[in-house]
């Protein structure tokens, strides 16, 4: 797992300034690729926390099929529920 946070205090992802917003994808992509290569994982999950902890944090978690990194969310079974008005949950 890897952990990133902005250098300055930012409570929410919506508080990133233009430069921070422009570089965020590049930084997350590079760190994810490095973590994936170093760990041998087939993908990297990104967890974003902010607001309730009053500071923006990014956790990057390597994932392989069958591991405990929330695999049920990506690989598990799910149920589709049709809602009134045509929405799906």
PDB file of N, CA, C and O in Angstrom:
ATOM      1  N   UNK A   1       0.844  -1.167   0.000  1.00  0.00           N
ATOM      2  CA  UNK A   1       0.000   0.000   0.000  1.00  0.00           C
ATOM      3  C   UNK A   1       0.892   1.234   0.000  1.00  0.00           C
ATOM      4  O   UNK A   1       1.990   1.231   0.557  1.00  0.00           O
ATOM      5  N   UNK A   2       0.400   2.274  -0.629  1.00  0.00           N
ATOM      6  CA  UNK A   2       1.116   3.547  -0.674  1.00  0.00           C
ATOM      7  C   UNK A   2       0.160   4.648  -0.237  1.00  0.00           C
ATOM      8  O   UNK A   2      -1.055   4.534  -0.403  1.00  0.00           O
ATOM      9  N   UNK A   3       0.713   5.698   0.314  1.00  0.00           N
ATOM     10  CA  UNK A   3      -0.078   6.798   0.855  1.00  0.00           C
ATOM     11  C   UNK A   3       0.449   8.116   0.301  1.00  0.00           C
ATOM     12  O   UNK A   3       1.651   8.378   0.334  1.00  0.00           O
ATOM     13  N   UNK A   4      -0.462   8.943  -0.209  1.00  0.00           N
ATOM     14  CA  UNK A   4      -0.085  10.263  -0.717  1.00  0.00           C
ATOM     15  C   UNK A   4      -1.003  11.318  -0.106  1.00  0.00           C
ATOM     16  O   UNK A   4      -2.173  11.052   0.170  1.00  0.00           O
ATOM     17  N   UNK A   5      -0.470  12.496   0.098  1.00  0.00           N
ATOM     18  CA  UNK A   5      -1.302  13.630   0.493  1.00  0.00           C
ATOM     19  C   UNK A   5      -0.681  14.895  -0.090  1.00  0.00           C
ATOM     20  O   UNK A   5       0.528  14.943  -0.318  1.00  0.00           O
ATOM     21  N   UNK A   6      -1.494  15.913  -0.332  1.00  0.00           N
ATOM     22  CA  UNK A   6      -0.960  17.168  -0.860  1.00  0.00           C
ATOM     23  C   UNK A   6       0.004  17.828   0.128  1.00  0.00           C
ATOM     24  O   UNK A   6      -0.110  17.632   1.338  1.00  0.00           O
ATOM     25  N   UNK A   7       0.948  18.606  -0.393  1.00  0.00           N
ATOM     26  CA  UNK A   7       1.900  19.303   0.475  1.00  0.00           C
ATOM     27  C   UNK A   7       1.210  20.339   1.355  1.00  0.00           C
ATOM     28  O   UNK A   7       1.550  20.498   2.528  1.00  0.00           O
ATOM     29  N   UNK A   8       0.239  21.041   0.778  1.00  0.00           N
ATOM     30  CA  UNK A   8      -0.466  22.040   1.584  1.00  0.00           C
ATOM     31  C   UNK A   8      -1.744  21.425   2.148  1.00  0.00           C
ATOM     32  O   UNK A   8      -2.216  20.400   1.656  1.00  0.00           O
ATOM     33  N   UNK A   9      -2.292  22.046   3.165  1.00  0.00           N
ATOM     34  CA  UNK A   9      -3.519  21.554   3.779  1.00  0.00           C
ATOM     35  C   UNK A   9      -4.703  21.759   2.828  1.00  0.00           C
ATOM     36  O   UNK A   9      -5.018  22.888   2.451  1.00  0.00           O
ATOM     37  N   UNK A  10      -5.348  20.665   2.449  1.00  0.00           N
ATOM     38  CA  UNK A  10      -6.515  20.709   1.577  1.00  0.00           C
ATOM     39  C   UNK A  10      -7.561  19.783   2.197  1.00  0.00           C
ATOM     40  O   UNK A  10      -7.328  18.578   2.299  1.00  0.00           O
ATOM     41  N   UNK A  11      -8.710  20.324   2.614  1.00  0.00           N
ATOM     42  CA  UNK A  11      -9.723  19.472   3.236  1.00  0.00           C
ATOM     43  C   UNK A  11     -10.446  18.537   2.269  1.00  0.00           C
ATOM     44  O   UNK A  11     -10.763  17.405   2.635  1.00  0.00           O
ATOM     45  N   UNK A  12     -10.711  18.986   1.051  1.00  0.00           N
ATOM     46  CA  UNK A  12     -11.514  18.212   0.097  1.00  0.00           C
ATOM     47  C   UNK A  12     -10.846  18.217  -1.280  1.00  0.00           C
ATOM     48  O   UNK A  12     -10.071  19.119  -1.596  1.00  0.00           O
ATOM     49  N   UNK A  13     -11.146  17.222  -2.081  1.00  0.00           N
ATOM     50  CA  UNK A  13     -10.576  17.153  -3.427  1.00  0.00           C
ATOM     51  C   UNK A  13     -11.017  18.355  -4.265  1.00  0.00           C
ATOM     52  O   UNK A  13     -10.307  18.763  -5.184  1.00  0.00           O
ATOM     53  N   UNK A  14     -12.171  18.913  -3.956  1.00  0.00           N
ATOM     54  CA  UNK A  14     -12.662  20.084  -4.688  1.00  0.00           C
ATOM     55  C   UNK A  14     -11.901  21.357  -4.331  1.00  0.00           C
ATOM     56  O   UNK A  14     -12.102  22.394  -4.963  1.00  0.00           O
ATOM     57  N   UNK A  15     -11.036  21.290  -3.332  1.00  0.00           N
ATOM     58  CA  UNK A  15     -10.231  22.448  -2.929  1.00  0.00           C
ATOM     59  C   UNK A  15      -8.865  22.499  -3.616  1.00  0.00           C
ATOM     60  O   UNK A  15      -8.078  23.407  -3.348  1.00  0.00           O
ATOM     61  N   UNK A  16      -8.573  21.546  -4.491  1.00  0.00           N
ATOM     62  CA  UNK A  16      -7.322  21.586  -5.244  1.00  0.00           C
ATOM     63  C   UNK A  16      -7.318  22.833  -6.129  1.00  0.00           C
ATOM     64  O   UNK A  16      -8.341  23.186  -6.716  1.00  0.00           O
ATOM     65  N   UNK A  17      -6.167  23.495  -6.222  1.00  0.00           N
ATOM     66  CA  UNK A  17      -6.088  24.631  -7.146  1.00  0.00           C
ATOM     67  C   UNK A  17      -5.827  24.103  -8.565  1.00  0.00           C
ATOM     68  O   UNK A  17      -5.689  22.895  -8.760  1.00  0.00           O
ATOM     69  N   UNK A  18      -5.761  24.998  -9.548  1.00  0.00           N
ATOM     70  CA  UNK A  18      -5.619  24.572 -10.948  1.00  0.00           C
ATOM     71  C   UNK A  18      -4.386  23.709 -11.177  1.00  0.00           C
ATOM     72  O   UNK A  18      -4.479  22.658 -11.811  1.00  0.00           O
ATOM     73  N   UNK A  19      -3.241  24.133 -10.674  1.00  0.00           N
ATOM     74  CA  UNK A  19      -1.986  23.389 -10.876  1.00  0.00           C
ATOM     75  C   UNK A  19      -2.065  22.015 -10.209  1.00  0.00           C
ATOM     76  O   UNK A  19      -1.659  21.014 -10.801  1.00  0.00           O
ATOM     77  N   UNK A  20      -2.585  21.962  -8.983  1.00  0.00           N
ATOM     78  CA  UNK A  20      -2.716  20.683  -8.273  1.00  0.00           C
ATOM     79  C   UNK A  20      -3.665  19.752  -9.025  1.00  0.00           C
ATOM     80  O   UNK A  20      -3.391  18.560  -9.164  1.00  0.00           O
ATOM     81  N   UNK A  21      -4.761  20.290  -9.501  1.00  0.00           N
ATOM     82  CA  UNK A  21      -5.715  19.487 -10.256  1.00  0.00           C
ATOM     83  C   UNK A  21      -5.127  18.954 -11.549  1.00  0.00           C
ATOM     84  O   UNK A  21      -5.403  17.819 -11.937  1.00  0.00           O
ATOM     85  N   UNK A  22      -4.314  19.772 -12.223  1.00  0.00           N
ATOM     86  CA  UNK A  22      -3.703  19.359 -13.486  1.00  0.00           C
ATOM     87  C   UNK A  22      -2.669  18.257 -13.294  1.00  0.00           C
ATOM     88  O   UNK A  22      -2.499  17.417 -14.177  1.00  0.00           O
ATOM     89  N   UNK A  23      -1.984  18.244 -12.174  1.00  0.00           N
ATOM     90  CA  UNK A  23      -0.918  17.257 -11.961  1.00  0.00           C
ATOM     91  C   UNK A  23      -1.387  16.014 -11.210  1.00  0.00           C
ATOM     92  O   UNK A  23      -0.672  15.012 -11.178  1.00  0.00           O
ATOM     93  N   UNK A  24      -2.570  16.060 -10.609  1.00  0.00           N
ATOM     94  CA  UNK A  24      -3.033  14.947  -9.784  1.00  0.00           C
ATOM     95  C   UNK A  24      -3.067  13.630 -10.559  1.00  0.00           C
ATOM     96  O   UNK A  24      -2.537  12.626 -10.084  1.00  0.00           O
ATOM     97  N   UNK A  25      -3.676  13.617 -11.730  1.00  0.00           N
ATOM     98  CA  UNK A  25      -3.775  12.385 -12.515  1.00  0.00           C
ATOM     99  C   UNK A  25      -2.420  11.812 -12.882  1.00  0.00           C
ATOM    100  O   UNK A  25      -2.208  10.601 -12.815  1.00  0.00           O
ATOM    101  N   UNK A  26      -1.505  12.686 -13.271  1.00  0.00           N
ATOM    102  CA  UNK A  26      -0.157  12.241 -13.639  1.00  0.00           C
ATOM    103  C   UNK A  26       0.548  11.600 -12.446  1.00  0.00           C
ATOM    104  O   UNK A  26       1.145  10.531 -12.571  1.00  0.00           O
ATOM    105  N   UNK A  27       0.478  12.254 -11.300  1.00  0.00           N
ATOM    106  CA  UNK A  27       1.135  11.732 -10.091  1.00  0.00           C
ATOM    107  C   UNK A  27       0.513  10.405  -9.674  1.00  0.00           C
ATOM    108  O   UNK A  27       1.238   9.448  -9.401  1.00  0.00           O
ATOM    109  N   UNK A  28      -0.803  10.327  -9.620  1.00  0.00           N
ATOM    110  CA  UNK A  28      -1.462   9.075  -9.237  1.00  0.00           C
ATOM    111  C   UNK A  28      -1.160   7.958 -10.227  1.00  0.00           C
ATOM    112  O   UNK A  28      -0.979   6.807  -9.831  1.00  0.00           O
ATOM    113  N   UNK A  29      -1.104   8.294 -11.514  1.00  0.00           N
ATOM    114  CA  UNK A  29      -0.775   7.295 -12.525  1.00  0.00           C
ATOM    115  C   UNK A  29       0.632   6.743 -12.363  1.00  0.00           C
ATOM    116  O   UNK A  29       0.840   5.532 -12.439  1.00  0.00           O
ATOM    117  N   UNK A  30       1.597   7.627 -12.140  1.00  0.00           N
ATOM    118  CA  UNK A  30       2.995   7.190 -11.981  1.00  0.00           C
ATOM    119  C   UNK A  30       3.176   6.348 -10.723  1.00  0.00           C
ATOM    120  O   UNK A  30       3.837   5.310 -10.757  1.00  0.00           O
ATOM    121  N   UNK A  31       2.591   6.792  -9.615  1.00  0.00           N
ATOM    122  CA  UNK A  31       2.717   6.042  -8.367  1.00  0.00           C
ATOM    123  C   UNK A  31       2.016   4.691  -8.493  1.00  0.00           C
ATOM    124  O   UNK A  31       2.540   3.676  -8.033  1.00  0.00           O
ATOM    125  N   UNK A  32       0.840   4.671  -9.109  1.00  0.00           N
ATOM    126  CA  UNK A  32       0.109   3.411  -9.295  1.00  0.00           C
ATOM    127  C   UNK A  32       0.909   2.423 -10.139  1.00  0.00           C
ATOM    128  O   UNK A  32       0.985   1.238  -9.815  1.00  0.00           O
ATOM    129  N   UNK A  33       1.501   2.916 -11.216  1.00  0.00           N
ATOM    130  CA  UNK A  33       2.297   2.036 -12.087  1.00  0.00           C
ATOM    131  C   UNK A  33       3.505   1.479 -11.336  1.00  0.00           C
ATOM    132  O   UNK A  33       3.800   0.287 -11.432  1.00  0.00           O
ATOM    133  N   UNK A  34       4.195   2.324 -10.601  1.00  0.00           N
ATOM    134  CA  UNK A  34       5.362   1.868  -9.818  1.00  0.00           C
ATOM    135  C   UNK A  34       4.952   0.846  -8.771  1.00  0.00           C
ATOM    136  O   UNK A  34       5.629  -0.167  -8.588  1.00  0.00           O
ATOM    137  N   UNK A  35       3.849   1.107  -8.086  1.00  0.00           N
ATOM    138  CA  UNK A  35       3.368   0.186  -7.058  1.00  0.00           C
ATOM    139  C   UNK A  35       2.937  -1.141  -7.676  1.00  0.00           C
ATOM    140  O   UNK A  35       3.194  -2.206  -7.115  1.00  0.00           O
ATOM    141  N   UNK A  36       2.288  -1.073  -8.822  1.00  0.00           N
ATOM    142  CA  UNK A  36       1.863  -2.282  -9.524  1.00  0.00           C
ATOM    143  C   UNK A  36       3.067  -3.120  -9.940  1.00  0.00           C
ATOM    144  O   UNK A  36       3.069  -4.337  -9.757  1.00  0.00           O
ATOM    145  N   UNK A  37       4.085  -2.476 -10.496  1.00  0.00           N
ATOM    146  CA  UNK A  37       5.290  -3.194 -10.930  1.00  0.00           C
ATOM    147  C   UNK A  37       6.051  -3.780  -9.744  1.00  0.00           C
ATOM    148  O   UNK A  37       6.531  -4.911  -9.816  1.00  0.00           O
ATOM    149  N   UNK A  38       6.165  -3.024  -8.658  1.00  0.00           N
ATOM    150  CA  UNK A  38       6.917  -3.486  -7.489  1.00  0.00           C
ATOM    151  C   UNK A  38       6.211  -4.632  -6.769  1.00  0.00           C
ATOM    152  O   UNK A  38       6.864  -5.512  -6.208  1.00  0.00           O
ATOM    153  N   UNK A  39       4.877  -4.621  -6.783  1.00  0.00           N
ATOM    154  CA  UNK A  39       4.123  -5.622  -6.029  1.00  0.00           C
ATOM    155  C   UNK A  39       3.690  -6.818  -6.885  1.00  0.00           C
ATOM    156  O   UNK A  39       3.327  -7.864  -6.346  1.00  0.00           O
ATOM    157  N   UNK A  40       3.727  -6.670  -8.209  1.00  0.00           N
ATOM    158  CA  UNK A  40       3.249  -7.730  -9.087  1.00  0.00           C
ATOM    159  C   UNK A  40       1.728  -7.806  -9.162  1.00  0.00           C
ATOM    160  O   UNK A  40       1.178  -8.788  -9.661  1.00  0.00           O
ATOM    161  N   UNK A  41       1.049  -6.777  -8.672  1.00  0.00           N
ATOM    162  CA  UNK A  41      -0.414  -6.747  -8.700  1.00  0.00           C
ATOM    163  C   UNK A  41      -0.915  -6.513 -10.120  1.00  0.00           C
ATOM    164  O   UNK A  41      -0.214  -5.932 -10.949  1.00  0.00           O
ATOM    165  N   UNK A  42      -2.137  -6.972 -10.392  1.00  0.00           N
ATOM    166  CA  UNK A  42      -2.688  -6.741 -11.724  1.00  0.00           C
ATOM    167  C   UNK A  42      -3.436  -5.419 -11.812  1.00  0.00           C
ATOM    168  O   UNK A  42      -3.735  -4.956 -12.913  1.00  0.00           O
ATOM    169  N   UNK A  43      -3.747  -4.795 -10.666  1.00  0.00           N
ATOM    170  CA  UNK A  43      -4.355  -3.469 -10.652  1.00  0.00           C
ATOM    171  C   UNK A  43      -4.123  -2.812  -9.293  1.00  0.00           C
ATOM    172  O   UNK A  43      -3.719  -3.471  -8.335  1.00  0.00           O
ATOM    173  N   UNK A  44      -4.381  -1.526  -9.222  1.00  0.00           N
ATOM    174  CA  UNK A  44      -4.210  -0.775  -7.985  1.00  0.00           C
ATOM    175  C   UNK A  44      -5.516  -0.048  -7.696  1.00  0.00           C
ATOM    176  O   UNK A  44      -6.029   0.688  -8.540  1.00  0.00           O
ATOM    177  N   UNK A  45      -6.048  -0.260  -6.495  1.00  0.00           N
ATOM    178  CA  UNK A  45      -7.258   0.444  -6.067  1.00  0.00           C
ATOM    179  C   UNK A  45      -6.857   1.782  -5.471  1.00  0.00           C
ATOM    180  O   UNK A  45      -5.833   1.880  -4.794  1.00  0.00           O
ATOM    181  N   UNK A  46      -7.655   2.810  -5.715  1.00  0.00           N
ATOM    182  CA  UNK A  46      -7.420   4.143  -5.157  1.00  0.00           C
ATOM    183  C   UNK A  46      -8.554   4.479  -4.197  1.00  0.00           C
ATOM    184  O   UNK A  46      -9.726   4.475  -4.576  1.00  0.00           O
ATOM    185  N   UNK A  47      -8.195   4.766  -2.961  1.00  0.00           N
ATOM    186  CA  UNK A  47      -9.158   5.195  -1.948  1.00  0.00           C
ATOM    187  C   UNK A  47      -8.855   6.657  -1.627  1.00  0.00           C
ATOM    188  O   UNK A  47      -7.717   7.007  -1.313  1.00  0.00           O
ATOM    189  N   UNK A  48      -9.870   7.501  -1.707  1.00  0.00           N
ATOM    190  CA  UNK A  48      -9.703   8.936  -1.463  1.00  0.00           C
ATOM    191  C   UNK A  48     -10.489   9.297  -0.212  1.00  0.00           C
ATOM    192  O   UNK A  48     -11.679   9.002  -0.104  1.00  0.00           O
ATOM    193  N   UNK A  49      -9.801   9.946   0.740  1.00  0.00           N
ATOM    194  CA  UNK A  49     -10.444  10.391   1.968  1.00  0.00           C
ATOM    195  C   UNK A  49     -10.214  11.881   2.126  1.00  0.00           C
ATOM    196  O   UNK A  49      -9.122  12.379   1.853  1.00  0.00           O
ATOM    197  N   UNK A  50     -11.210  12.570   2.552  1.00  0.00           N
ATOM    198  CA  UNK A  50     -11.125  13.999   2.815  1.00  0.00           C
ATOM    199  C   UNK A  50     -12.386  14.436   3.512  1.00  0.00           C
ATOM    200  O   UNK A  50     -13.307  13.640   3.695  1.00  0.00           O
ATOM    201  N   UNK A  51     -12.439  15.687   3.903  1.00  0.00           N
ATOM    202  CA  UNK A  51     -13.646  16.218   4.526  1.00  0.00           C
ATOM    203  C   UNK A  51     -13.765  15.855   5.986  1.00  0.00           C
ATOM    204  O   UNK A  51     -13.419  16.660   6.850  1.00  0.00           O
ATOM    205  N   UNK A  52     -14.248  14.657   6.285  1.00  0.00           N
ATOM    206  CA  UNK A  52     -14.493  14.282   7.675  1.00  0.00           C
ATOM    207  C   UNK A  52     -13.201  14.206   8.496  1.00  0.00           C
ATOM    208  O   UNK A  52     -13.238  14.364   9.716  1.00  0.00           O
ATOM    209  N   UNK A  53     -12.079  13.969   7.849  1.00  0.00           N
ATOM    210  CA  UNK A  53     -10.798  13.984   8.552  1.00  0.00           C
ATOM    211  C   UNK A  53     -10.078  15.318   8.338  1.00  0.00           C
ATOM    212  O   UNK A  53      -8.973  15.533   8.837  1.00  0.00           O
ATOM    213  N   UNK A  54     -10.728  16.203   7.585  1.00  0.00           N
ATOM    214  CA  UNK A  54     -10.269  17.576   7.361  1.00  0.00           C
ATOM    215  C   UNK A  54      -8.915  17.685   6.674  1.00  0.00           C
ATOM    216  O   UNK A  54      -8.227  18.695   6.822  1.00  0.00           O
ATOM    217  N   UNK A  55      -8.528  16.664   5.930  1.00  0.00           N
ATOM    218  CA  UNK A  55      -7.323  16.737   5.101  1.00  0.00           C
ATOM    219  C   UNK A  55      -7.421  15.660   4.031  1.00  0.00           C
ATOM    220  O   UNK A  55      -7.847  14.539   4.309  1.00  0.00           O
ATOM    221  N   UNK A  56      -7.033  15.995   2.820  1.00  0.00           N
ATOM    222  CA  UNK A  56      -7.139  15.095   1.684  1.00  0.00           C
ATOM    223  C   UNK A  56      -6.026  14.038   1.728  1.00  0.00           C
ATOM    224  O   UNK A  56      -4.849  14.367   1.871  1.00  0.00           O
ATOM    225  N   UNK A  57      -6.419  12.767   1.603  1.00  0.00           N
ATOM    226  CA  UNK A  57      -5.482  11.640   1.605  1.00  0.00           C
ATOM    227  C   UNK A  57      -5.818  10.700   0.451  1.00  0.00           C
ATOM    228  O   UNK A  57      -6.986  10.523   0.107  1.00  0.00           O
ATOM    229  N   UNK A  58      -4.795  10.104  -0.139  1.00  0.00           N
ATOM    230  CA  UNK A  58      -4.958   9.097  -1.180  1.00  0.00           C
ATOM    231  C   UNK A  58      -4.230   7.829  -0.736  1.00  0.00           C
ATOM    232  O   UNK A  58      -3.043   7.873  -0.412  1.00  0.00           O
ATOM    233  N   UNK A  59      -4.937   6.709  -0.721  1.00  0.00           N
ATOM    234  CA  UNK A  59      -4.327   5.422  -0.418  1.00  0.00           C
ATOM    235  C   UNK A  59      -4.386   4.585  -1.689  1.00  0.00           C
ATOM    236  O   UNK A  59      -5.455   4.421  -2.276  1.00  0.00           O
ATOM    237  N   UNK A  60      -3.249   4.058  -2.115  1.00  0.00           N
ATOM    238  CA  UNK A  60      -3.168   3.217  -3.299  1.00  0.00           C
ATOM    239  C   UNK A  60      -2.878   1.793  -2.836  1.00  0.00           C
ATOM    240  O   UNK A  60      -1.868   1.540  -2.179  1.00  0.00           O
ATOM    241  N   UNK A  61      -3.769   0.866  -3.181  1.00  0.00           N
ATOM    242  CA  UNK A  61      -3.704  -0.495  -2.667  1.00  0.00           C
ATOM    243  C   UNK A  61      -3.557  -1.481  -3.825  1.00  0.00           C
ATOM    244  O   UNK A  61      -4.457  -1.587  -4.658  1.00  0.00           O
ATOM    245  N   UNK A  62      -2.427  -2.208  -3.892  1.00  0.00           N
ATOM    246  CA  UNK A  62      -2.261  -3.211  -4.944  1.00  0.00           C
ATOM    247  C   UNK A  62      -3.299  -4.325  -4.772  1.00  0.00           C
ATOM    248  O   UNK A  62      -3.634  -4.703  -3.649  1.00  0.00           O
ATOM    249  N   UNK A  63      -3.793  -4.835  -5.876  1.00  0.00           N
ATOM    250  CA  UNK A  63      -4.824  -5.877  -5.828  1.00  0.00           C
ATOM    251  C   UNK A  63      -4.501  -7.002  -6.801  1.00  0.00           C
ATOM    252  O   UNK A  63      -4.126  -6.774  -7.951  1.00  0.00           O
ATOM    253  N   UNK A  64      -4.661  -8.230  -6.297  1.00  0.00           N
ATOM    254  CA  UNK A  64      -4.553  -9.431  -7.118  1.00  0.00           C
ATOM    255  C   UNK A  64      -5.848 -10.220  -6.947  1.00  0.00           C
ATOM    256  O   UNK A  64      -6.445 -10.167  -5.872  1.00  0.00           O
ATOM    257  N   UNK A  65      -6.301 -10.941  -7.953  1.00  0.00           N
ATOM    258  CA  UNK A  65      -7.520 -11.742  -7.804  1.00  0.00           C
ATOM    259  C   UNK A  65      -7.432 -12.656  -6.581  1.00  0.00           C
ATOM    260  O   UNK A  65      -6.433 -13.342  -6.368  1.00  0.00           O
ATOM    261  N   UNK A  66      -8.493 -12.648  -5.791  1.00  0.00           N
ATOM    262  CA  UNK A  66      -8.564 -13.524  -4.624  1.00  0.00           C
ATOM    263  C   UNK A  66      -7.981 -12.951  -3.351  1.00  0.00           C
ATOM    264  O   UNK A  66      -8.082 -13.585  -2.300  1.00  0.00           O
ATOM    265  N   UNK A  67      -7.366 -11.757  -3.405  1.00  0.00           N
ATOM    266  CA  UNK A  67      -6.825 -11.209  -2.162  1.00  0.00           C
ATOM    267  C   UNK A  67      -7.926 -10.493  -1.379  1.00  0.00           C
ATOM    268  O   UNK A  67      -9.075 -10.443  -1.819  1.00  0.00           O
ATOM    269  N   UNK A  68      -7.580  -9.954  -0.247  1.00  0.00           N
ATOM    270  CA  UNK A  68      -8.574  -9.336   0.621  1.00  0.00           C
ATOM    271  C   UNK A  68      -8.821  -7.874   0.351  1.00  0.00           C
ATOM    272  O   UNK A  68      -9.539  -7.241   1.125  1.00  0.00           O
ATOM    273  N   UNK A  69      -8.275  -7.299  -0.694  1.00  0.00           N
ATOM    274  CA  UNK A  69      -8.396  -5.855  -0.955  1.00  0.00           C
ATOM    275  C   UNK A  69      -9.725  -5.537  -1.629  1.00  0.00           C
ATOM    276  O   UNK A  69      -9.767  -5.057  -2.762  1.00  0.00           O
ATOM    277  N   UNK A  70     -10.797  -5.812  -0.915  1.00  0.00           N
ATOM    278  CA  UNK A  70     -12.147  -5.514  -1.398  1.00  0.00           C
ATOM    279  C   UNK A  70     -12.451  -6.215  -2.728  1.00  0.00           C
ATOM    280  O   UNK A  70     -13.143  -5.664  -3.583  1.00  0.00           O
ATOM    281  N   UNK A  71     -11.932  -7.422  -2.891  1.00  0.00           N
ATOM    282  CA  UNK A  71     -12.133  -8.143  -4.139  1.00  0.00           C
ATOM    283  C   UNK A  71     -13.611  -8.390  -4.422  1.00  0.00           C
ATOM    284  O   UNK A  71     -14.017  -8.443  -5.583  1.00  0.00           O
ATOM    285  N   UNK A  72     -14.411  -8.540  -3.383  1.00  0.00           N
ATOM    286  CA  UNK A  72     -15.836  -8.812  -3.599  1.00  0.00           C
ATOM    287  C   UNK A  72     -16.516  -7.666  -4.335  1.00  0.00           C
ATOM    288  O   UNK A  72     -17.505  -7.890  -5.034  1.00  0.00           O
ATOM    289  N   UNK A  73     -16.009  -6.443  -4.195  1.00  0.00           N
ATOM    290  CA  UNK A  73     -16.603  -5.301  -4.877  1.00  0.00           C
ATOM    291  C   UNK A  73     -16.357  -5.396  -6.379  1.00  0.00           C
ATOM    292  O   UNK A  73     -17.237  -5.063  -7.172  1.00  0.00           O
ATOM    293  N   UNK A  74     -15.177  -5.843  -6.773  1.00  0.00           N
ATOM    294  CA  UNK A  74     -14.803  -5.890  -8.180  1.00  0.00           C
ATOM    295  C   UNK A  74     -15.168  -7.219  -8.821  1.00  0.00           C
ATOM    296  O   UNK A  74     -15.637  -7.253  -9.959  1.00  0.00           O
ATOM    297  N   UNK A  75     -14.956  -8.309  -8.101  1.00  0.00           N
ATOM    298  CA  UNK A  75     -15.101  -9.635  -8.689  1.00  0.00           C
ATOM    299  C   UNK A  75     -16.311 -10.402  -8.199  1.00  0.00           C
ATOM    300  O   UNK A  75     -16.667 -11.421  -8.791  1.00  0.00           O
ATOM    301  N   UNK A  76     -16.953  -9.948  -7.140  1.00  0.00           N
ATOM    302  CA  UNK A  76     -18.028 -10.707  -6.510  1.00  0.00           C
ATOM    303  C   UNK A  76     -19.357 -10.590  -7.225  1.00  0.00           C
ATOM    304  O   UNK A  76     -19.497  -9.885  -8.224  1.00  0.00           O
ATOM    305  N   UNK A  77     -20.328 -11.304  -6.681  1.00  0.00           N
ATOM    306  CA  UNK A  77     -21.675 -11.258  -7.228  1.00  0.00           C
ATOM    307  C   UNK A  77     -22.364  -9.986  -6.763  1.00  0.00           C
ATOM    308  O   UNK A  77     -22.027  -9.423  -5.722  1.00  0.00           O
ATOM    309  N   UNK A  78     -23.319  -9.552  -7.540  1.00  0.00           N
ATOM    310  CA  UNK A  78     -24.098  -8.386  -7.161  1.00  0.00           C
ATOM    311  C   UNK A  78     -25.521  -8.568  -7.650  1.00  0.00           C
ATOM    312  O   UNK A  78     -25.786  -9.394  -8.523  1.00  0.00           O
ATOM    313  N   UNK A  79     -26.417  -7.809  -7.095  1.00  0.00           N
ATOM    314  CA  UNK A  79     -27.825  -7.901  -7.447  1.00  0.00           C
ATOM    315  C   UNK A  79     -28.272  -6.568  -8.032  1.00  0.00           C
ATOM    316  O   UNK A  79     -27.962  -5.509  -7.486  1.00  0.00           O
ATOM    317  N   UNK A  80     -28.996  -6.624  -9.137  1.00  0.00           N
ATOM    318  CA  UNK A  80     -29.511  -5.422  -9.780  1.00  0.00           C
ATOM    319  C   UNK A  80     -30.968  -5.256  -9.369  1.00  0.00           C
ATOM    320  O   UNK A  80     -31.768  -6.186  -9.465  1.00  0.00           O
ATOM    321  N   UNK A  81     -31.294  -4.052  -8.909  1.00  0.00           N
ATOM    322  CA  UNK A  81     -32.666  -3.748  -8.507  1.00  0.00           C
ATOM    323  C   UNK A  81     -33.198  -2.628  -9.389  1.00  0.00           C
ATOM    324  O   UNK A  81     -32.601  -1.554  -9.462  1.00  0.00           O
ATOM    325  N   UNK A  82     -34.307  -2.875 -10.053  1.00  0.00           N
ATOM    326  CA  UNK A  82     -34.946  -1.854 -10.884  1.00  0.00           C
ATOM    327  C   UNK A  82     -35.804  -0.972  -9.988  1.00  0.00           C
ATOM    328  O   UNK A  82     -36.647  -1.466  -9.239  1.00  0.00           O
ATOM    329  N   UNK A  83     -35.587   0.325 -10.069  1.00  0.00           N
ATOM    330  CA  UNK A  83     -36.314   1.275  -9.232  1.00  0.00           C
ATOM    331  C   UNK A  83     -37.462   1.911 -10.023  1.00  0.00           C
ATOM    332  O   UNK A  83     -37.471   1.887 -11.254  1.00  0.00           O
ATOM    333  N   UNK A  84     -38.415   2.472  -9.303  1.00  0.00           N
ATOM    334  CA  UNK A  84     -39.516   3.182  -9.932  1.00  0.00           C
ATOM    335  C   UNK A  84     -38.940   4.327 -10.757  1.00  0.00           C
ATOM    336  O   UNK A  84     -38.068   5.050 -10.277  1.00  0.00           O
ATOM    337  N   UNK A  85     -39.397   4.499 -11.953  1.00  0.00           N
ATOM    338  CA  UNK A  85     -38.902   5.552 -12.831  1.00  0.00           C
ATOM    339  C   UNK A  85     -37.780   5.084 -13.725  1.00  0.00           C
ATOM    340  O   UNK A  85     -37.264   5.876 -14.514  1.00  0.00           O
ATOM    341  N   UNK A  86     -37.373   3.806 -13.635  1.00  0.00           N
ATOM    342  CA  UNK A  86     -36.376   3.258 -14.538  1.00  0.00           C
ATOM    343  C   UNK A  86     -34.947   3.245 -14.029  1.00  0.00           C
ATOM    344  O   UNK A  86     -34.057   2.727 -14.704  1.00  0.00           O
ATOM    345  N   UNK A  87     -34.708   3.808 -12.840  1.00  0.00           N
ATOM    346  CA  UNK A  87     -33.351   3.805 -12.296  1.00  0.00           C
ATOM    347  C   UNK A  87     -32.960   2.381 -11.883  1.00  0.00           C
ATOM    348  O   UNK A  87     -33.820   1.541 -11.619  1.00  0.00           O
ATOM    349  N   UNK A  88     -31.680   2.133 -11.835  1.00  0.00           N
ATOM    350  CA  UNK A  88     -31.155   0.840 -11.404  1.00  0.00           C
ATOM    351  C   UNK A  88     -30.242   1.045 -10.210  1.00  0.00           C
ATOM    352  O   UNK A  88     -29.434   1.974 -10.174  1.00  0.00           O
ATOM    353  N   UNK A  89     -30.385   0.158  -9.231  1.00  0.00           N
ATOM    354  CA  UNK A  89     -29.509   0.219  -8.054  1.00  0.00           C
ATOM    355  C   UNK A  89     -28.755  -1.081  -7.954  1.00  0.00           C
ATOM    356  O   UNK A  89     -27.954  -1.261  -7.037  1.00  0.00           O
TER     357      UNK A  89
END
